[in-house]
Amino acid sequence: MTANNGKGPGFELEYGEKLYKNNCVKCHGEQGEGKENKFYPRIQGQHFQYIFRQMLWIQNGKRHNANEKMTKQIHGFRLRELNAVVDYVSRLKPDDDITATPDWKNPDFKKGLINATTVQKELNQN
């Protein structure tokens, strides 16, 4: 895991924390560490955009391998709730022993490859 995962905008962190504690802790743990023995994934250290997309896909049924409890748990979340809780989660830090050094670069992302920022800029220009 990278120490520099993408964080959310930081607008409603207290609300996101409240939502997390009321809806997510039971399965994902206090710090998003997950529960390996129950196959609840570690969500700490994940990129904001990735988690947000996964939550939308779980909510609308596009992600077919989602736990049924998770699907029911977030079914009624509006975009505000999704944004707040994911923003909070994007700030949960994994332990140092499983985190890459801050200067680590993912070798899969070579210079010149298309990325979300590039796509968004192109869409805005058209």
Phi, psi and omega in degrees: 000142178275146177284345184248050177293155180290126179265162176282184185289341176080021184278321186229055185293322178296318178295318178298319178297316179299313178299316180300311182295327180277340188234338192241333187302320185306321182260318187267351177088162183303322183247019179073021184283347179075180178223098185302320183293342178249005180064029173271119189287154171290127179244352178294146177079004180276153180288137181310308184297322179296311182295319180300315178298316180297319179297317177298317181294322176295315183296320183263006175085005180288329177267107189279346182261016181286143176298135182302323178297320179295316180301315179292322183300318185257005184308316184271001180294131172274174180302324179300314180294316179301313181300313183296313183290322179290323176300315178298313182298323182297348181257358177284124186264132173286163177299150182302328184289349176241013181250135177291163177294152183303334181270004181295137177241133179291120182292345179285343182253083181275154179303136177096348178285149179291144179220174184300321180296316179298315179299314181298318179298317179296319179296320180292332180281334182270000000 
